[in-house]
Amino acid sequence: MRVLISVLKAVSTVNQAQLIRKLIESKGFEVEFKTTITLDDLNDVENYAFLWFTIGTVQYAGDAVVPYLFTRKPRAVYVTVEGLPTRGSVIHTNMTRLDFIANSYFTAKCLKQVGLRVIDVVHHAIDEDLSTDIFQNKHKLREKLCNWLGEKAKDKVIFLCVSRHDPRKALNKLAHAVRILNEGGVKDFLLLMLTDMSARKLFQNLDNVIFIANFGGLSFKKVLEFMSACDYTVFPSVCEGFGLPVLESMSVGTPVLHNWMPPLKEFSSTEFNFVWDYEEEKLVQCGHTQYWIFHDYPPEYLAEMMEWAIDVRKNHKEDYENYSQSAYEHAKHWDYRKVYPKLLRYLGIR
């Protein structure tokens, strides 16, 4: 028997779909990824269940409406959203007849606010086995990274940013924060960037910023290894549907600097991560189908947190090691074998 998954072609959703696939296959089912699930797929006797994994707006989830409504086989629509779908784009469509499973309580709140039906919340997940293997090799990975960086890494605290370059990710704030630190004489750090090369212009003339690869250009395991090798992951984002790099970094024992905003509050912790409060919540239009919800803050907050994190790593090493261990232990609660069985129940798989 086969389960079809229609997955949004984005780094985060594809990586999560692979974890869902692994769990489904462990139950004895085949899994096939498809761009679109058709009416012919519904009639194929080998197809047992259907999963749409996408964004909860008409532009993306609209393709699920007809097959979802025309089949009696197990099916689920698992979505994320970074703000409010425009009411006008959903209220006069059959999207109101879909039962959505949200990837965060923040996503669920946004969908419900515009009249869409949410039947459950299932967070995203990590692979504890993979993360543990990387965490246990943390010191070797650090040594390998420092050898690669050479003299640039000597006695430096190393931050890593893993992010697309779009307005939600606030890379401009990160660049501003680095300049604040440099101009204030705080230069005993490096910032490694795993992002789109279009972001280079934001970081011009910053010698302690190094671009290592395009976002999506490395394997998932390699990204986790970079996270583990660095002292901190910095996540300057102002708008998320979930915020996977925060959870992924914690899973390999690397504390994260991030805005204390929803939905990150749902799975992060102030006990070992370095967080700051946002000052303003505002709507930013994204095309005609969604208003992003930005949780805005001044870059000075990020700069202050980076300076504090540097001090902790250099002068309070025992505290840092405790933060690292605590982050690793905390993230285990989101292992895919603990999280995704709830999603699979909607597919008739136990």
C-alpha positions in Angstrom: 0.0 0.0 0.0 1.2 3.5 -0.8 0.9 7.0 0.7 1.2 10.0 -1.6 2.7 13.2 -0.3 2.3 16.5 -2.2 5.0 18.6 -0.6 6.0 22.3 -1.1 9.4 22.5 -2.7 11.2 24.4 0.1 14.2 23.3 2.1 12.3 23.1 5.4 9.2 21.3 4.1 11.2 18.8 2.0 13.4 17.9 5.0 10.4 17.4 7.2 8.6 15.4 4.6 11.6 13.1 4.6 11.1 12.5 8.3 7.4 11.8 7.8 8.3 9.5 4.9 10.8 7.6 7.1 8.1 7.1 9.8 5.5 6.0 7.3 7.9 3.5 5.7 8.7 2.1 9.2 5.0 1.1 9.4 5.3 -1.0 6.2 3.9 1.5 3.6 5.4 2.8 0.4 5.7 6.6 0.0 5.7 8.6 -3.2 6.3 12.4 -3.4 4.2 14.1 -6.0 3.8 17.7 -7.1 0.1 17.3 -7.5 -2.4 14.7 -6.4 -4.9 14.0 -9.2 -8.3 12.4 -9.4 -6.7 9.4 -11.1 -4.5 9.0 -8.0 -7.6 8.9 -5.8 -8.9 5.9 -7.9 -5.7 3.9 -7.8 -6.3 1.0 -5.5 -2.7 1.0 -4.4 -3.0 4.5 -3.0 -4.0 4.1 0.7 -3.8 7.7 1.9 -2.9 11.3 0.8 -1.0 14.1 2.5 -0.7 17.7 1.4 2.2 19.5 3.1 2.2 23.2 2.0 1.4 26.8 3.0 -2.1 27.5 4.2 -3.1 30.1 1.5 -5.2 29.8 -1.6 -2.1 30.0 -3.8 -0.6 26.8 -2.3 -3.4 24.8 -0.5 -6.0 25.5 -3.2 -4.9 22.5 -5.3 -5.8 20.2 -2.4 -9.5 21.2 -2.3 -10.9 19.0 -5.1 -9.0 15.8 -4.4 -9.5 16.2 -0.6 -13.3 16.6 -1.0 -13.7 13.8 -3.6 -12.0 11.0 -1.7 -13.1 8.9 1.2 -9.6 7.5 1.8 -7.6 8.8 4.7 -6.2 12.3 4.0 -4.7 15.3 5.7 -3.6 18.9 4.9 -0.6 19.9 7.0 0.3 23.5 6.6 2.3 26.4 7.8 1.6 30.1 7.4 3.6 33.2 8.4 0.7 35.5 9.0 -2.9 36.0 8.1 -4.3 34.7 4.8 -6.3 37.5 3.2 -9.9 36.9 4.1 -11.1 37.8 0.6 -8.9 35.1 -0.9 -10.4 32.3 1.2 -13.9 33.2 2.2 -15.4 32.6 -1.2 -13.5 29.4 -1.9 -13.9 25.8 -0.8 -10.8 26.1 1.4 -13.2 26.6 4.2 -14.2 23.0 3.8 -10.7 21.7 4.4 -9.6 20.4 7.8 -6.2 21.9 8.4 -3.5 20.5 10.7 -1.2 23.4 11.6 2.5 23.2 12.3 2.3 25.5 15.2 -0.2 27.1 17.5 0.7 30.4 15.9 -0.2 29.0 12.5 -3.5 27.6 13.9 -4.4 31.0 15.4 -3.8 32.8 12.1 -5.9 30.3 10.1 -8.7 30.4 12.5 -8.7 34.2 12.5 -9.8 34.2 8.9 -12.4 31.5 9.2 -10.5 28.4 8.2 -10.9 25.2 10.2 -8.0 23.8 12.2 -8.5 20.3 13.7 -5.0 19.9 15.3 -1.5 21.2 15.8 1.5 19.0 15.0 4.9 20.6 15.4 7.9 20.0 13.2 10.5 17.5 14.3 14.1 16.4 14.4 15.8 13.1 13.9 17.3 12.4 17.4 19.6 9.6 16.1 21.2 11.9 13.5 21.4 14.8 15.9 23.0 12.7 18.7 25.6 11.3 16.3 26.6 14.9 15.4 26.4 16.1 18.9 28.8 13.4 20.1 31.3 14.5 17.5 31.0 18.2 18.3 34.6 18.7 19.3 35.9 17.0 16.2 33.6 19.0 14.0 34.8 22.2 15.7 38.5 21.3 15.1 37.7 20.5 11.5 36.0 23.9 11.0 38.8 25.8 12.7 41.4 24.1 10.5 39.4 25.1 7.4 39.0 28.7 8.6 42.7 28.9 9.6 44.0 32.0 11.4 40.7 33.7 11.0 39.2 31.4 13.7 41.9 31.7 16.3 40.4 32.7 19.6 37.2 33.7 18.0 33.6 33.0 19.0 31.9 31.6 15.9 28.3 32.4 15.0 26.3 30.7 12.2 23.3 32.1 10.4 21.2 29.7 8.3 18.6 31.6 6.4 17.0 32.5 3.1 17.4 36.2 2.1 13.9 37.6 2.2 12.3 40.4 4.3 11.0 38.0 7.0 14.5 36.9 7.9 15.8 40.3 8.8 19.3 39.8 7.6 19.6 43.6 7.4 19.3 43.7 11.2 22.0 41.1 11.5 24.4 43.1 9.3 23.6 46.3 11.3 24.2 44.4 14.6 27.7 43.2 13.3 28.6 46.8 12.4 27.5 48.0 15.8 29.8 45.5 17.5 32.7 46.2 15.2 32.4 49.9 15.6 32.2 49.4 19.4 35.5 47.4 19.4 33.9 44.0 19.8 35.7 42.0 17.1 36.6 38.7 18.7 34.0 36.8 16.7 33.2 35.5 13.2 29.8 35.2 11.6 29.4 32.4 9.0 26.6 32.8 6.6 24.7 30.0 4.9 22.3 32.1 2.8 21.6 33.3 -0.7 24.5 35.1 -2.3 22.2 38.1 -2.9 22.7 38.9 0.8 26.4 39.7 0.3 25.7 43.3 -0.4 24.2 43.7 3.1 27.5 42.6 4.6 30.0 44.6 2.4 33.3 45.6 4.1 32.7 43.3 7.1 35.8 41.2 7.3 34.5 39.0 10.1 31.6 37.8 8.0 32.2 34.7 5.8 29.8 33.3 3.2 30.2 29.6 3.1 27.4 28.3 0.8 24.1 29.1 -0.8 21.0 28.4 1.2 19.9 24.9 0.2 23.3 24.2 -1.3 24.5 21.8 1.4 23.0 18.5 2.5 20.9 18.6 5.6 23.5 16.6 7.6 26.2 19.0 6.5 24.1 22.0 7.8 23.7 20.3 11.1 27.4 19.6 11.3 28.1 23.3 10.7 25.6 24.2 13.4 27.3 21.8 15.9 30.8 23.1 15.0 29.9 26.7 15.7 29.4 28.2 19.2 26.0 29.8 18.4 23.4 29.9 15.7 22.0 33.4 15.2 18.4 33.6 13.9 17.4 37.3 13.4 14.0 36.5 11.8 10.9 38.7 12.6 8.3 36.4 11.0 8.0 32.6 11.0 5.4 29.8 10.6 7.6 27.5 12.8 11.4 28.4 12.7 13.1 25.1 12.1 16.8 26.3 12.3 16.2 27.1 16.0 15.0 23.5 16.8 17.7 22.0 14.6 20.5 24.0 16.2 19.3 23.0 19.7 19.2 19.3 18.6 23.0 19.4 18.1 23.7 21.2 21.3 24.2 24.7 19.9 22.4 27.6 21.7 20.5 30.0 19.5 20.2 33.8 19.6 16.6 34.7 18.5 13.7 37.1 18.8 11.4 35.9 21.6 8.3 35.7 19.3 5.6 33.3 18.3 5.9 30.5 17.2 9.5 30.2 18.5 8.2 30.5 22.1 6.4 27.2 21.6 9.5 25.0 21.5 12.5 27.2 22.5 13.5 28.2 26.0 15.0 31.2 27.8 17.0 28.8 30.0 19.7 28.2 27.5 19.0 30.3 24.4 19.8 34.0 24.1 16.6 35.9 23.4 15.2 39.4 23.3 11.7 40.9 23.2 10.2 42.4 20.0 8.9 45.9 20.3 6.1 46.0 17.6 3.8 43.6 15.9 2.7 44.7 12.4 1.1 43.4 9.2 3.2 43.4 6.0 1.4 42.6 2.8 2.7 39.6 0.8 1.1 39.6 -2.6 -2.7 39.2 -2.5 -3.0 36.1 -0.4 -1.3 36.8 2.9 -0.3 39.4 5.4 2.9 38.5 7.1 3.0 39.2 10.8 6.3 40.9 11.6 7.6 41.0 15.2 9.9 43.9 14.8 12.9 44.9 17.0 15.8 47.4 16.8 19.1 45.8 15.7 20.7 47.1 18.9 18.9 44.3 20.8 20.6 41.7 18.6 24.0 43.4 19.0 23.7 43.4 22.8 22.7 39.7 22.8 25.7 38.8 20.5 28.0 40.7 22.9 26.6 38.9 25.9 26.9 35.5 24.1 30.5 36.2 23.3 31.3 37.0 26.9 29.6 33.8 28.1 31.5 31.6 25.6 34.9 33.2 26.5 34.6 33.9 30.2 31.9 31.5 31.5 32.7 28.2 29.8 31.0 26.0 32.3 27.8 27.9 31.9 28.1 27.6 28.1 28.6 23.8 28.3 25.5 23.6 30.5 23.5 25.6 27.9 24.7 23.3 25.2 23.8 20.1 27.0 20.4 21.6 28.0 19.6 22.6 24.4 20.4 19.1 23.2 18.3 17.4 25.8 15.4 19.8 25.3 15.2 19.2 21.6 14.8 15.4 22.1 11.1 16.0 22.9 10.7 16.8 19.2 12.1 13.6 17.8 10.0 12.6 14.7 9.0 9.3 16.3 7.4 11.2 19.1 5.9 14.1 17.1 4.6 12.7 13.8 2.6 9.6 15.0 -0.2 12.1 15.7 -0.1 13.3 12.1 0.0 9.7 10.8 -3.2 8.9 12.7 -5.1 11.2 10.3 -3.7 9.0 7.5 -5.1 5.9 9.1 -1.6 4.7 10.1 -0.8 3.6 13.7 
